[in-house]
Amino acid sequence: MLGRDGEVAWKTASDYDSNGILDCFAIEGKPDAVETIANAYVKLGRHREGVVGFAQCYLFDAQDIVTFGVTYLEKHFGTTPIVPPHEAVERSCEPSG
């Protein structure tokens, strides 16, 4: 990413998938979590869309879709408390609601 002065600025990002929800989307040939969230978000109509070049494009408010995405995944795919691997329970990857 570029900083204010145009120089490269390194930023650290964290992965907060501590409950394993995203594991359900790591299946070849199935929609991933990003596609699933984006499709659900578009259905709400809280985005803008139009054509850029020859491509149909969607513009999302970043904070809104992140908040929506977390809530959506937790609501539809449940949450599992953090447990050590040797105590992990099998979880369903089917939407729950």
N, C-alpha and C positions, 0 to 999 in steps of 0.2 A: 504494500500500500504506500502511496506517496504522502509525505508529510506536508505541512503548510508551506515549507520552503522548496517543495518539489523534490526533495531528497527521499530516498527509500526509508520508510519507518516500519520497523518490525513490531508487530502486535502479537500478544499471546492470547490464544483462545482456549477455552475449557470445554470438555465434553461432560455434560451433566446427565448422561443416560445411566444413572446409577441403578435403575430398576430393570434394565434390560428390554424395555419396550422396543427399541430399534432393532433388536435381534430378530424380531418377527418380520422385518422388511428386508432381510438379507437373503432373499430367496430368488434364485435365477428366474427371469421371465415374469416376475410379479412387480407391481408398482412399488417403488421405494417410499419411505416416509415423506420425503419432500413432495413427490408427486401426489401422494394421498392427501396431504395437508393442503396443497395448492388447489386441488380439485374441490375439496370441501369448502375452502375459503372463497373460491370463485362463485360457488352456488349461493353464498350469502350476499353477493353483490357489493362487497365493500372494497372493490378494486376499480381501477380504470383500465380500459383497453382501447387498442387502436392498432393501426398498421404502421410498422417501421420498415421502410424498404418494401419488401414483398411479404413480410412476415407478420402474422397476427401476434400481438404482444400484450402482456398483462403487466400492470404496474401496481405493486402492493406497498402499503405502508409497512416498513420493516418491523417496527415495534409491535404493531397490531397483529401482523401475521405470526410473529414469534409467540406472543401471548396466546393467540388463538391456537396455534399448533401444539403448544404444551398442554393446554386444556383439552383439546380435541383428542390427543393421544391418550392422556390419562383417562378421559371419559370413555372412549371407545375401546381401549385396549388394556385398561386397568393399570394399577400400580402394584408393584411388589416391593416389600421392604428389602433393604439391603441385607443379604445373608451371605455367610461364607460359602464358597463353591461346594464344599462337601455337604452342606445343608440345603443346597438349592432344590427347589421343587419344580416339577414340570409345569410350564405355563402354556396357556392357549394363545395362539396368535390370531384367533378369530375375533372380529369386533364384538363387543359386548353390549352394544346399544345403538 
